[in-house]
Amino acid sequence: MDVNGTVAEGFEPVRDAFARNFEALGDRGAALAVYRDGRKVVDLWAGTKDVDGTEPWQPGTAQVVRSATKGVAAAVLLLLRQRGELDLDAPVAEYWPEFKARGKERVLVRHVLNHRAGLPVIDRPLTPEEALDPLRGPEAVAAQAPVWEPGTDHGYHALTYGWMLDELVRRVTGLGAGEWIAREIAGPLAAEFWLGLPEAEEAAGRAGRVGRVEAPEPTGALRARPRRSVTEAYQDPDSLTRRAFAAITPFPDQNEPAYRASALPATNGIATADGLARIYAALIGEVDGVRLFDPATVELARAEESAGPDRVLVVNSRFGLGYMLHGSASPFLGAGSFGHPGRGGSLGFADPETGIALGYVTNGFRKTVTADPRAQALVRAVRSAL
């Protein structure tokens, strides 16, 4: 596999790990960007633009990053709080009165970000057509009763997170989260990240085709198997796990232009590796004169809000405000790291202690949820280079 791009001196192990992902871990097309103290030190890409194609991956190739979208979307609420426009400890219904129906009066804005709202499912899943309508998801969540007392426990809000966040942003600013990101985050940073791919970018073929890929057979080691409880949770149609991930049924074709043009802040951001890493770098420091989070907001983002058994993921998870934190479910660079993986592969995170920000995007989605082996191999390589 020919690996394109550059690495700064000392980061050669990262190039080696990136190449091994193609040789041993089944990557078809992928890119990696790493910033350190606001300066790009790794910029790599290889493989094909489309998971099922032959056209080479280009420096500006973007991909759907699934739940890695959540970390960028979370920045919107935290920036609104930083600007004094949003109170994290206010009830959601203070901004969105219809939300308080069916016992949700005590759901706080904070609970949306830390996955403690008790709303990981909706009783009637949305169709793909309904899901692409920016009004239908929020309406469904507003009409939903919590499945646990809000604030008392946590469980991953796989899709409903996005609808709650988007409506909060709309009620506070008059803009959808995708529009706000374009104006206040991606635009000032010149970051290639879209929540709602513009028609011109679609026409230019900016985004590659994504798809499922199978993990290669292990060599010289036993195949790792998920715990029985996790397997059963994903197989049981009545479990919170299955219902949370099936809040849209069937799930839309992620390669359809209509899906890529829509804005689902939980799952359909489209980014280059550089765009994802660049945003995280600006959360913790200055990038070409732009800094997003002040130091207090960085600490707010990565302060532990939820930890322990996750009622949806059925593993121990850790969350700050909108971000997964370093832990067994999703290892990052170190104890102070914060970020978000995307189901099946992609990853974005920042580590304030080392000044590292990383973005990894791929067109091949595996069955992994929070800790893809390809992304983890890259994280370990970055750690070894520091």
Rosetta blueprint (number, residue, H / E / L):
1 M L
2 D L
3 V L
4 N E
5 G E
6 T E
7 V E
8 A L
9 E L
10 G L
11 F L
12 E H
13 P H
14 V H
15 R H
16 D H
17 A H
18 F H
19 A H
20 R H
21 N H
22 F H
23 E H
24 A H
25 L L
26 G L
27 D L
28 R L
29 G E
30 A E
31 A E
32 L E
33 A E
34 V E
35 Y E
36 R E
37 D L
38 G L
39 R E
40 K E
41 V E
42 V E
43 D E
44 L E
45 W E
46 A E
47 G E
48 T E
49 K L
50 D L
51 V L
52 D L
53 G L
54 T L
55 E L
56 P E
57 W L
58 Q L
59 P L
60 G L
61 T L
62 A E
63 Q E
64 V E
65 V L
66 R H
67 S H
68 A H
69 T H
70 K H
71 G H
72 V H
73 A H
74 A H
75 A H
76 V H
77 L H
78 L H
79 L H
80 L H
81 R H
82 Q H
83 R L
84 G L
85 E L
86 L L
87 D L
88 L L
89 D L
90 A L
91 P E
92 V H
93 A H
94 E H
95 Y H
96 W L
97 P H
98 E H
99 F H
100 K H
101 A L
102 R L
103 G L
104 K L
105 E L
106 R L
107 V L
108 L E
109 V H
110 R H
111 H H
112 V H
113 L H
114 N H
115 H L
116 R L
117 A L
118 G L
119 L L
120 P L
121 V L
122 I L
123 D L
124 R L
125 P L
126 L E
127 T L
128 P H
129 E H
130 E H
131 A H
132 L L
133 D L
134 P L
135 L L
136 R H
137 G H
138 P H
139 E H
140 A H
141 V H
142 A H
143 A L
144 Q L
145 A L
146 P L
147 V L
148 W L
149 E L
150 P L
151 G L
152 T L
153 D L
154 H L
155 G L
156 Y L
157 H L
158 A L
159 L L
160 T H
161 Y H
162 G H
163 W H
164 M H
165 L H
166 D H
167 E H
168 L H
169 V H
170 R H
171 R H
172 V H
173 T H
174 G L
175 L L
176 G L
177 A H
178 G H
179 E H
180 W H
181 I H
182 A H
183 R H
184 E H
185 I H
186 A H
187 G H
188 P H
189 L H
190 A L
191 A L
192 E L
193 F E
194 W E
195 L L
196 G L
197 L L
198 P L
199 E H
200 A H
201 E H
202 E H
203 A H
204 A L
205 G L
206 R L
207 A E
208 G L
209 R L
210 V L
211 G E
212 R E
213 V L
214 E L
215 A L
216 P L
217 E L
218 P L
219 T L
220 G L
221 A L
222 L L
223 R L
224 A L
225 R L
226 P L
227 R L
228 R H
229 S H
230 V H
231 T H
232 E H
233 A H
234 Y H
235 Q H
236 D L
237 P L
238 D L
239 S L
240 L H
241 T H
242 R H
243 R H
244 A H
245 F H
246 A L
247 A L
248 I E
249 T L
250 P L
251 F L
252 P L
253 D L
254 Q L
255 N L
256 E L
257 P H
258 A H
259 Y H
260 R H
261 A H
262 S L
263 A L
264 L L
265 P L
266 A L
267 T L
268 N L
269 G L
270 I E
271 A E
272 T L
273 A H
274 D H
275 G H
276 L H
277 A H
278 R H
279 I H
280 Y H
281 A H
282 A H
283 L H
284 I H
285 G L
286 E L
287 V E
288 D L
289 G L
290 V E
291 R L
292 L L
293 F L
294 D L
295 P H
296 A H
297 T H
298 V H
299 E H
300 L H
301 A H
302 R H
303 A L
304 E L
305 E L
306 S E
307 A E
308 G E
309 P E
310 D L
311 R L
312 V L
313 L L
314 V L
315 V L
316 N E
317 S E
318 R E
319 F E
320 G L
321 L L
322 G L
323 Y L
324 M E
325 L E
326 H L
327 G L
328 S L
329 A L
330 S L
331 P L
332 F L
333 L L
334 G L
335 A L
336 G L
337 S L
338 F E
339 G E
340 H E
341 P E
342 G L
343 R L
344 G L
345 G L
346 S L
347 L E
348 G E
349 F E
350 A E
351 D E
352 P L
353 E L
354 T L
355 G L
356 I E
357 A E
358 L E
359 G E
360 Y E
361 V E
362 T E
363 N L
364 G E
365 F E
366 R L
367 K L
368 T L
369 V L
370 T L
371 A L
372 D L
373 P H
374 R H
375 A H
376 Q H
377 A H
378 L H
379 V H
380 R H
381 A H
382 V H
383 R H
384 S H
385 A H
386 L L
